[in-house]
Amino acid sequence: KLQHAFDLKRMGFDTWVRIGLTSAVNIFIGLIVILNPFSTVAWLMRLVGIGFLFSGVTDLITTIYVSKKASEYYVDGKAEETDEEIK
C-alpha cells in the first residue's frame, strides 16, 4: 500500500495521502504484533468478541426491519397487485 501511495503521489492524485496513512497504520499494527504478540492476542480476542456482538445486533435489527416491511407488503395488498400485473 505504501508503494501505491508513492505511485499515486508521483501521478499527481490527492488520494495518495489517505492510502499512505492507511499503510502507515498497517505497518504500525504489524510492528506491535511482532514486538508484543501475547498482549496482542488478548486484544484480538476482545476485538473478535466485539465483532460478534455487532454482527448479532445488526442481524437482529435487519431481521426485524425486513419482517416489518414484508408484513406491510403483504397486508397492504401490494403483493396481490404485483401478482395481477404479472397475469
Residue, then its C-alpha position, 0 to 999 in steps of 0.5 A: k500500500l505504501q508503494h501505491a501511495f508513492d505511485l499515486k503521489r508521483m501521478g499527481f492524485d490527492t488520494w495518495v495521502r489517505i492510502g499512505l496513512t492507511s499503510a502507515v497504520n498497517i505497518f504500525i499494527g504489524l510492528i506491535v504484533i511482532l514486538n508484543p504478540f501475547s498482549t496482542v492476542a488478548w486484544l484480538m480476542r476482545l476485538v473478535g468478541i466485539g465483532f460478534l456482538f455487532s454482527g448479532v445486533t445488526d442481524l437482529i435489527t435487519t431481521i426485524y426491519v425486513s419482517k416489518k416491511a414484508s408484513e406491510y407488503y403483504v397486508d397492504g395488498k401490494a403483493e396481490e397487485t404485483d401478482e395481477e400485473i404479472k397475469 
